Amino acid sequence: MSDFVSEFWNIWITAIVLGGLVWLTYLVFSQSKIKVQKGEQVEITGHVWDGDLSEYNHPLPRWWMLMFYVTLAFAVVYLILYPGLGTWKGVFGWTSVDQYKKERAQAEAKYQPLYDQFLKQDVKAVAADPKAQEMGKRLFQTYCVQCHGSDARGAKGFPNLTDNKWLWGGDIKTIHTTISEGRHGQMPAWGAAFGEEKVKDVANYVLSLSKRKHDAERAVRGKETFATVCIACHGADGKGNPQLGAPNLTDNNWLYGGSEKTIIETITNGRNNQMPAWKDFLGEGKVHLLTAYVWGLSNNPKAPQ
C-alpha cells in the first residue's frame, strides 16, 4: 500500500474484498437451497453434444457445497489474522519484509560462519585457497554475472575483470573498497557546450591518443579543446585518473567502445554508470571472499607473496 497514499484506496480495496466475500457467501447459500424432490424431472439446459448427450441442471452435490463453505470460512479467518483488507495488517501483524528479514537472519546464522572463517587470512592467501576460490566463484555467479558476465570479461559499460586495466585501481584495497562501497562513474555531457563540430574534433583527438585511425586536421583542433576542458579528469597526457574513475584514453581498452561514432556519443551525451555497494547486503565475510576471487582473476593466486 506504500504507493497509494490516499485513504480512498484503503477503503476501496477493503470494500471490494468484503463485498466479494458477501456476494460469494450469498451465491453459495442460495445454490445450497436448491433441491430435487423425489420423482421430480430435472430440466435440461439445452446444451447437447453428439446428438444425444445432454446437460442436466442438477444442483451441486452436498459434499461439494460443504467445500465452498469451508473455503469461505477459511477466507474469513485468514483476513482476520493476515493482511488482505487495505492497510489492515492482521492480528499477527505479518509482513513480507519481516518474513524476509527473519529467514535471512536464520540463513546468515547458519551460513555466515562459513564465510567469516577466511576473514583472518590475507586476501592473497584466500585467493590461493581452492576451497575459498570455489566459494568466491559461487558468490560471483550469484551477484556479479548479471553485469560482468559468467566469464568476468564484462560487456559494454561493464569492465573486464580478468585483465590488468582498472578504472579505479586493481590493488587489493581498492578492489575491496569497490565491492564494499560501490562506485559511481560519471562523464558529463558536452554536446550542448561544444557543438557538433567541436565534438567531432575532440573525438578525433581522442582517437589519435591511442593511435587509432583519425582525421588529423580535426585532431589538431580537438587537442586545444581537450587541453582546456578534458584534462581536468583525463590528465594532460590523456592517461586518466583512477581517483576519479577517469579512463586512460591512450590504450585500446574501451568500456563503451572505441569507434569514432561511440566516442562522439560519449562526449555528446556523457556517461553515467554505477556499481552498487555490497557491504550491507553481503557482509564483510562475503566481501572478503569476493575481493580475493576478483583479485585472483587478474593475478597469480597460487602462492601468497
N, C-alpha and C positions, 0 to 999 in steps of 0.2 A: 504493500500500500504506500510505499515511500514516494512513488511517482504521482500519486493522487492526493494532493494536499487538501482539497475541498472536502468538507464533511458530507457533501452530497453523495460522493461515491461510496462512502461507508454505508449510508442509508440505502442507496440504490442496490448495492450488492447484497446487503442483508435482506432487503425486500424480495429480491429475485430468488435467493436461496430458500427463504421461508415460504414464499408464495409457491414455488415449485414443489416443495415438500408437502404443503397443504393440498395442492391440486392432485399430486400423485396418491396421497392418502385417500382423498375422496374418490378418485378413479378406481383404486383397488377395492375400496369398501363397496362402491356401487356395483362393481362386477361380481363381488362375492355374494351379493344378494340374489343373483340370477340363478334359478334352479329349474330343472326339468322334472315335471311331475311324471309319475309312473303312467305310462301309456301315452304321454304327450308326444306329438310328432315334432321333431326338430326341423327348423327351417333350413333350406338350402340357400347359401349366399349368392348363388348364380355363377360361381366360378366352376367351370367344367374343363377337364383335360382328357384328351384321347377319346372324347365322345361319351364316356360313361363314368368317368371319375369325377365326382362332385365334392365340393367343400361344404360341410355342415356347420351350422352356427352353434356348436356345443359350448356351454360355459366352461371356464378353465377348471382343471382338476383341483380339488381341495388342497392337496399337498403343495401344488404349485402356488396357490393363493397364499398359503401359510409362509412360503419362502419370501413372497413380496412383503408380507407384514414384518417378518424378521429383518429384512433389508431396511425397511423404513424405520424400525426401532433402532437398528444399528446406526443409521444416519443421525437420528436424534441424539443418541448417546455420544457419537463422535463429535457433533457440532457443539456439545456442551463441554467436552474435555479438550478439544483441539481447535485451532484456528479454522475458520470457514465462514464466519459471519462478519464481513467487513473487517474492522480493526479489532474485533474480539479475539483475544489470544488463547481463549480456552482456560479451563480450570487448571490445567497442568502448565500453562504458560509456555508451551513448546514453540520453538522457532528453529528453522533450518540452520540458521547461523550458530545457535547454541549447540545443536546436534553435531554440526561440522567441527566446532571447537572441541567438543567432548571426544569425538572419535580421533581427531588429530592429536589431542593430548595423550590418549591411550596409545596411539601408534608411536608417538615420539618417546614415551616412557619405555616402550618395548624395543624400539629400533635405534634410537639416538645413541645409546652407548656403543653400538657397533661402529658408528662414525667417529664418535668422540675419542675412541681409543688411539687414534692417529694424531690427535692434537699435540701431544708432547713430542712428536717426531718432527724433524726438519722436513721441509717440503721436498727437498731433493731425495731424502731417504724414503719418503712416502711415494715419490714418483718412481723409485726403483723397486718398490714392493709390488709383486704381481697381484696379490690379493687386493691391495689398496687401489691399484690401477683399474682392476676389474670393477670395483665399486664406483670409482670415479667415472668410468665409462658408462655405467648404467645411469648414474646421475646426469651425465651429459646427454645421453639418449632420451632421458625423460624431460629435461628442462631446456636444453640448448639446441637440439637439432632443428627446431622449428625455424630458427634464423641462420644458424651456422652450418646446417646440413649434417647428415649422418656421418660423413667423412671429415667434418670440421673444416672443409675448404670454403665455406661461405657461399655467398651469392651476391647479386647486385645490391649494394647497400649494406652488406653484412660481411665483415672481414674474414679472410682466410686465417685460421689459427695454426696451420701446420708449417708456415714459413717463418722467416725472421723479420717480416715487415710489420711493424706495430705503430698504430696511430698514437697511442698513449704511452707506449713503452712495454717491453716484454720481459722485464725482470720480475722476479717472484713477488716482491712487494707491490709492484704496480698491477700485476695480474690479480692479486688478491683484492686490491682496492677496487679494481674494475668490476669484479664479480660481486663484491660485497656492497659497494656504494652505487654502482651503476655509472654510466657516462651519458652525457648529452652533447653530441656534436652538432654544431650549427654553423652553416655558411650563409651569410646574409645575401639577399638578392640585390644585384647591382644593375639589373636591366634598365630600370627607370632612370637611375643616376648616370649610367654610361651612354645609353642609347645603343641601337642595334649595331652600328658600325664599330664603335669603340669596343663593344663586347667581342666582336669578331677579331679585332686587333689583339686584345688581351688573350683570347683563346689561342691564337696562333703563336703568341709569345710563350704561353704555357706549353704548347706542343714543342716549341724549339728547345725548351729546357730539358726535355727528355729525348731530344734528337729524333723526334718523330717528324713525318712529312708535314710541312707547313708553308705558308706564304711568307717569304722573307720580308717583304715590304710591310705587311701588316704587323709582323712580329716586332719590327723596329719601332713602329708607333705604339704597339701594345706594351713594350718594355717601359716606356715613360709612365703610362698609367699604372702598371704593376708596381713600379718604384714609388709611386705616390700613395697608392691605396693598399695594395695587396701584401706589401712587405710587413705590415703590422702583425699579420698572423703567419704568413709563409716564409718570412725572412727575406733578406736582400738576395740571397742565393737560391731561394725557392725550395730549400730543403725542409721547410716546415718547422713546427714547434710541438713536440709531444705534450708539453704542459697545457696546450690549448686544444690538442687533438687536431691540429692543422697538418694535413698530409704533406709528405715530401713530393714535390712536383717534378723532380729531376730523374726519378726512376720510372719504371714501366709497371708499377703496381698501382692499379686504379680501383677505387672502391665502387664507383658508379660507372666506370668505363672511360677509356681514354681517346675516343674518337672526337673529331672536331665538333660534330653535332652534339655529343653528350657534354663536352666541356662548355660549349656555348649555353646549353640548357642549365648547367650548374651555375655559371656566372649570372645568367639572366634571372633565374628563379630561386637560386640558393638551394641549400640542402638542410634538412632537419631530421636528425636520426638520434634515437635514444636506446641505450642499453639499460634495462631495468635493474634496480638494486635487489639483490637476493639475500642480503644478510638477515632480515627479519623473517623471511619466509622459510629459508633453508636452515638457518642456524650456523654457528661457527664451524661445527664439525664437518658438515657437508661442504661448506665454502672452502675449507682447508683441503678437502679431498679433490674438489673441482679445480682448485688452484694448482695442485700437484699434477692433475691429469692434463690440464691445458698447457702448463709449462712443459710437461713431458712430450707434448705433441711436436714441439719445435726444438727440443733439446734432447740430449742423450741421457736417459734416466737410469742407465744400467748401474751406475755406482755414484754415491754421493760424493761431491767434490769438497 
